[in-house]
Amino acid sequence: MKQLLIIFLAACLGMSAMGQENLSKRVIPLPSVEVKTLDGSVFNTKDIKNDGKPVIICFFATWCKPCMAELKNISDEYEDWQEETGVKIYAVSIDDTRSSSRVAPLVKGQGWEYEFLLDENSDFKRAMNVGDIPHTFVLDGEGNIVWQHASYAPGVEQEYIEAVRQILSTK
Amino acid sequence: MLNKNILAVLFFVLVSSLWAQNRFLKNSVITGNFQLDGQYYIPDTTIGADTIDNKVRANAFLNVNYSNGGFSAGFRYEFYQYPLIDFEKINYKGHGIPHYYAGYNHDYFEVVAGSFYEQFGNGLIYRSYENRNLGFDNATNGIKVVGKPYKGIRLVGIWGTQRNLFVKEGEIRGGDIDISFTEMIDKIKNSGFRFGVGGSFVSKFEKDNDLDYNLPQNVAAWATRMNFGYKDFNINAEFAQKFNDPGSLNNMIYKNGHALFITASYAMKGLGVYVTGLRTDNMDFRAKRNVVLNNNMINYVPTITREHTYALPSMFPYASQPLGQIGIQAQVNYQIPKKTKIGGKYGTDIMINYSRMHGIQQQWVEEAVESGDMAGTDGYTSRFFAFGDLYYQDLNIEISRKFTKSWKLALSYVYLIYNQEVIEGHAGEPNVNSHTVIADLTYKINNKHALRLELQHMYAKEHNGSWAYAQLEYTVAPHWFVSVLDRWNYGNPNPAKRVHYYMVSGSFVYKTTKVTLNFGKQYEGILCVGGVCRAVPASYGAGLSVVTSF
């Protein structure tokens, strides 16, 4: 018990010291995995592009509450983000065939205007080393992963757009 | 075996580190993730948490992937030698490198050697996948070849043995073809229509050593599917058949199995409608005949009920019954538009979802009636639309609205009927009728700080009676989470069991690393993800979880 506590505190301390979440210097290219679009066509993830502008990828599932809150909260600001930075959001659902056909009516019913992809057997999730969802990635204009964050709390979305701004300013 | 694995890993690390220094091979990328879930157990007889000799347990794994252009390779080390008690109960115990692969990916083809996951169609005859939190992993170990000879055509062939817990057994081979006419023919693509078809075949081999029965050693299954869409409308259907496959789960009958899965949806901005139907009959398909629990599954029969996320309604989840079930699910999502009188400034979202599952009716064949036993016969016949006993019903309504920049409220009502006898195998227990109301309130204090309060109440006479639930969560973006919850079984017919299942937890997140510490009581229940469920025993104690990726 005591040991657990010590490990936890040490871990927290260590990580607090790291401070500001800057862009990663390590460049990870986007893996090539086949997923589906909402209408059932095959889509290769290497085609996740935005005319040389940054991209945000959000992993979610219809049964994941914080994921839905994340997409909902971003949707309130998405128009402003796009106007300011030209960023495009890809929302990747890891719902399997139990609920993957619920994704289209659900997200369109919400009026969300992201690009949606279905990763029914979690192949893209694995290739991106995603443990628990939500997990969000920011890609530079060349499609390299330069920033990522696991979990969601209201307000974290400001970090996403901040990372996008950093990419644009270092260009 | 293990030594060989370790050597392979060391070699792999050595080679990759040498490569990393080579500027000609600067495309080398190593990524991975790690997870540890540890628990310190304290006995508590009132909730049924037994005394455990080995009080400190943990599950851990590490994935490492290497890629360089189209080439990739990787492995997963799993440490479940002293696993959490729920994993020990399903025998998910051991350590080593059960998962390793290498592959090459090209525009026209793809090959994988080693462990892989793959799914044909909806998975009705073949799906290999993992769910680490459930202790489920039926990866196929062998060869996978994918061909993409022409746009819109995708061919897959697989051959291998199956992972079951920490051993590899059984023999599975199969193939799948998927044709999208939309992709292939530009005329269709530009017309607003979408059309695609697919088909798959899988066969398993298991030696017949049975003295009483003449068992089929090779059992085949096939499936065919289609997808049709026009603008906002979409329909998907898949039919599957499995040939005679007597085993302990279907009472050694020689009857063929069937499954039909149909989904239709319509979605436009602000409105989504969805209907799905499923019928399965003798469709339990496993690599071995005489197995139990979730072991050796080759196929995946999805359930078509909603997967609840709030704690109280998710106490009674439906578990797919491949041996026989028929049912439907329907859902409507509607957004009362933004900036209207009723919709408010941000709009109001409404979701209504309904599902109902029944068993199928069975008429025993003459031979079975005569001998008083189905074993060794064709078992039964079953009329397609004849509904048997009620297994599950779920009606739920959810309304959510953002009032101001700071306040958000979601209200839900869930009415569940749950057949314990069939879903949990508790003979003689009555159906559970439960009514749950939920209020979920979020208050965003400022850009970084937010409070969330969740209140739930479930009314039920059966099972453990009524429950109340409250949770308060405080978050400071992006690093901190703190949560306190209490789940109170105040309506338990046995006053001694009116227990407070409280849980205090805190997390720290930095980029892709999350460290969580919690203390409290875990209610004995069923954990389901997708169509697979398992029992989670009651526990009391402190937990530590570390998740990270690199």
Interface residues (C-beta under 8 A of the other chain):
Chain A: M1 L4 L5 I7 F8 A11 C12 M15 S16 M18 E21 I28 P29 P31 S32 E34 L38 D39 G40 S41 V42 T62 W63 C64 K65 A69 D76 D96 T97 R98 S99 S101 R102 A104 P105 L106 V107 K108 G109 Q110 G111 E120 N121 S122 D123 R126 A127 N129 V130 G131 D132 H135 Q148 H149 A150 S151 A153 P154 G155 V156 Q158 E159
Chain B: N27 V29 T31 G32 N33 Q35 G38 Y40 N63 N65 S67 G70 S72 N105 Y117 E118 Q119 N122 G123 R127 Y129 E130 R154 D178 S180 T182 E183 R194 G196 N227 G229 D232 N234 N236 F261 T263 S265 Y266 A267 M268 K269 G270 L271 G272 V273 Y274 T276 Y300 P302 T303 I304 R306 E307 H308 T309 Q331 V332 N333 Y334 Q335 Y346 G347 D349 M351 K402 T442 K444 N446 N447 K448 H449 A450 T475 V476 A477 P478 H479 W480 F481 S507 F508 V509 Y510 K511 T512 T513 K514 V515 L517 G530 G531 A542 L544 V546 V547 T548 S549 F550
